[in-house]
Amino acid sequence: MIIADPTHATLVNEVQLMLSELPFDGATVLELGCGKADKTRTLAQTGRPKEVFALEVDAIQHARNLEVTDLPNVHFSHGGAEAIPMGDASVDIVLMFKSLHHVPVAEMDRALAEIARVLKPGGLAWISEPVYAGDLNEVFKLFHDEKIVREAAFAALKRAVDGQLLKLKKELFFNTRSYFENFGQFDQRMIQVTHTDHRLAPDLYAQVQAKFESYLGPEGATFLNPQRVDLLQKAA
């Protein structure tokens, strides 16, 4: 396992890649850290999974998710990956988009043990993590540097594989794209979030704005973001 591979920089829509890689037809799916449930919605609306359980630790966002009424095969729950409220061997596929590094470092091993517990024999886990590189990361790290927690998440994944808790089936590296019309949109999407309390002093806020706007053109700012997916499997 390697934490990054800069030689693989193909631009990919990760949801489409996931849909092509995983056997969703008739599956029971668990998404950990579903956030605003955008990916949850896309998956559910394909009609392929039997049902989707979407777990979110942020109480504010979870309350908003409970207002969703047009996804009858989706079940929203409040909680974190380190204590999954589901039975043993009850899930075919676990999805985790950019959220393992948000689990407290001391609980990362527990979270992966929980994933192994709820997976059925032969079940798959799609663990997607951002690589610590790219222009957007240069902006983001000014106010929220995730280098240590991303490295800790990778180390936890490696321990899970080395300890044969889960088997590494495939490791994928690619770029995704983020677009912002202006700094105000960046502020709303990246700073004014409910899951993390980013309180920027005026001087730091101005520094972040200046850095962001150094990438801003007449049509906004587009960033290519390197990603890694570890596709793990529970022993059959």
C-alpha positions in Angstrom: 0.0 0.0 0.0 1.2 3.5 -0.8 -0.3 6.8 0.4 0.0 8.6 -3.0 0.9 8.0 -6.6 1.4 11.3 -8.5 2.0 9.3 -11.8 -1.8 8.5 -11.8 -3.6 11.8 -12.5 -6.5 10.8 -14.7 -9.5 13.1 -14.1 -12.4 10.9 -12.8 -16.0 11.4 -11.5 -15.6 9.3 -8.4 -19.3 8.4 -8.1 -19.3 7.0 -11.7 -16.1 5.1 -11.0 -17.7 3.6 -7.8 -20.8 2.7 -9.7 -18.7 0.8 -12.3 -16.5 -0.9 -9.8 -18.9 -2.2 -7.1 -21.7 -4.8 -7.3 -24.6 -2.7 -6.1 -27.5 -4.7 -7.6 -29.7 -5.9 -4.7 -27.0 -4.9 -2.2 -27.5 -3.6 1.4 -25.2 -0.5 1.5 -23.9 1.5 4.4 -22.5 5.0 3.8 -20.4 6.4 6.7 -20.1 10.1 7.0 -22.8 10.8 4.4 -22.7 14.6 4.8 -25.3 16.3 2.7 -26.2 12.9 1.2 -25.5 14.0 -2.3 -23.7 10.7 -3.2 -26.3 8.8 -1.2 -29.0 10.3 -3.4 -27.2 9.5 -6.6 -26.7 5.9 -5.6 -30.2 5.4 -4.3 -31.7 6.8 -7.4 -29.9 4.3 -9.6 -32.4 1.8 -8.2 -29.6 -0.8 -7.9 -29.1 -1.2 -4.1 -31.9 -2.9 -2.1 -31.4 -0.3 0.6 -29.0 2.3 1.8 -28.1 3.1 5.4 -26.6 6.6 5.7 -24.8 7.5 8.9 -23.7 11.1 9.8 -21.9 12.2 13.0 -22.7 15.9 12.5 -26.0 16.4 14.4 -26.9 19.6 12.4 -26.5 17.9 9.1 -28.2 14.7 10.3 -31.2 16.8 11.2 -31.3 18.2 7.7 -31.0 14.7 6.2 -34.0 13.6 8.2 -36.1 16.1 6.3 -35.5 14.1 3.0 -38.7 12.4 2.1 -38.2 11.3 -1.5 -35.7 8.5 -0.9 -37.8 5.6 0.5 -34.9 3.1 0.3 -32.5 5.3 2.3 -32.4 5.2 6.1 -30.6 8.0 7.9 -29.0 7.5 11.3 -26.9 9.7 13.6 -23.5 8.3 14.7 -19.8 7.8 13.9 -17.9 5.0 12.2 -16.4 3.9 15.5 -19.8 2.7 16.8 -21.9 1.6 13.9 -25.5 0.9 14.9 -26.0 -2.2 12.8 -25.8 -5.9 13.3 -22.9 -8.2 12.6 -22.5 -9.3 8.9 -25.5 -7.2 7.9 -24.0 -5.1 5.0 -22.8 -6.0 1.5 -20.9 -2.7 0.8 -19.5 0.0 3.0 -18.8 3.4 1.5 -16.6 6.1 3.2 -16.0 9.2 1.2 -13.2 11.5 2.6 -14.3 10.8 6.2 -11.9 8.3 7.8 -9.5 11.1 8.5 -12.3 12.9 10.4 -12.6 10.1 12.8 -10.6 10.8 16.0 -7.2 9.3 15.6 -7.5 7.1 18.7 -10.7 5.7 17.2 -9.6 4.9 13.6 -8.6 1.3 14.3 -12.0 0.8 16.1 -13.8 2.3 13.0 -12.1 -0.2 10.7 -12.9 -3.0 13.1 -16.5 -1.9 13.0 -16.5 -1.9 9.2 -15.2 -5.4 9.2 -17.8 -6.4 11.8 -20.8 -5.2 9.9 -19.6 -6.5 6.5 -20.9 -9.8 5.3 -18.2 -12.4 4.4 -16.9 -11.3 1.0 -18.3 -7.8 1.5 -16.5 -4.8 0.2 -15.5 -1.4 1.6 -14.8 1.6 -0.6 -12.5 3.9 1.5 -11.9 7.1 -0.3 -9.3 9.6 1.1 -7.9 12.9 -0.3 -4.2 12.9 -1.0 -2.2 15.7 0.7 -1.3 17.6 -2.4 -2.8 20.0 -5.0 -3.6 23.6 -5.2 -6.8 23.4 -3.3 -4.9 21.8 -0.5 -2.5 24.7 -0.5 -5.5 27.0 0.3 -7.3 24.7 2.7 -4.2 23.9 4.8 -3.8 27.6 5.7 -6.7 27.3 8.1 -7.2 23.5 8.5 -4.0 21.5 7.9 -5.0 17.8 7.7 -1.6 16.3 7.0 -1.3 14.5 10.3 -4.8 13.1 10.3 -4.7 12.0 6.7 -1.4 10.1 7.4 -3.0 8.6 10.5 -5.9 7.4 8.5 -3.6 5.7 6.0 -1.6 4.1 8.8 -4.8 2.7 10.3 -5.8 1.3 6.9 -2.4 -0.3 6.5 -2.7 -1.9 10.0 -6.1 -3.3 9.1 -4.6 -4.9 6.0 -1.4 -6.1 7.6 -3.3 -7.5 10.5 -5.6 -9.4 8.0 -8.7 -7.6 9.4 -9.5 -6.8 5.8 -7.9 -7.7 2.5 -6.7 -5.0 0.0 -8.5 -5.9 -3.2 -7.4 -2.8 -5.2 -5.8 0.6 -4.7 -6.9 3.4 -7.1 -5.4 6.8 -7.7 -7.0 9.6 -9.7 -7.9 13.3 -9.7 -11.3 14.8 -9.0 -12.3 18.4 -9.9 -13.6 21.2 -7.6 -15.1 24.4 -9.1 -15.9 27.7 -7.3 -17.4 30.7 -9.0 -15.8 33.0 -6.5 -14.3 33.2 -3.0 -17.8 33.6 -1.4 -18.7 30.2 -2.7 -15.4 28.7 -1.4 -16.2 30.3 2.0 -19.7 28.8 2.1 -18.6 25.3 1.1 -15.2 25.0 2.8 -15.1 27.4 5.7 -18.7 27.8 6.9 -19.4 24.1 7.4 -21.3 22.6 10.3 -19.1 19.6 11.0 -16.0 21.7 12.0 -15.9 25.1 13.7 -13.6 27.2 11.6 -13.2 30.5 13.3 -10.7 32.5 11.3 -9.2 35.6 12.7 -9.5 38.6 10.2 -5.8 38.4 9.2 -6.0 34.7 8.5 -9.3 35.1 6.6 -7.7 37.7 4.4 -4.7 35.4 3.8 -6.9 32.5 2.8 -8.9 34.8 0.5 -5.7 36.1 -1.2 -4.4 32.6 -1.7 -7.7 31.4 -3.2 -7.9 34.4 -5.5 -4.4 33.8 -6.8 -6.1 30.8 -8.6 -9.2 32.7 -9.6 -9.8 33.6 -13.3 -12.6 35.3 -15.2 -14.6 32.0 -15.1 -13.9 31.1 -11.5 -11.4 28.7 -10.0 -11.0 25.0 -11.0 -8.9 22.7 -8.9 -7.7 19.2 -9.6 -7.6 17.2 -6.4 -5.6 13.9 -6.1 -7.5 11.1 -4.4 -6.8 7.5 -3.3 -9.3 4.7 -2.9 -8.5 1.6 -0.9 -11.0 -1.1 -1.9 -11.0 -3.6 0.9 -12.7 -7.0 1.3 -13.8 -9.1 4.2 -12.6 -12.7 4.0 -15.3 -15.0 2.6 
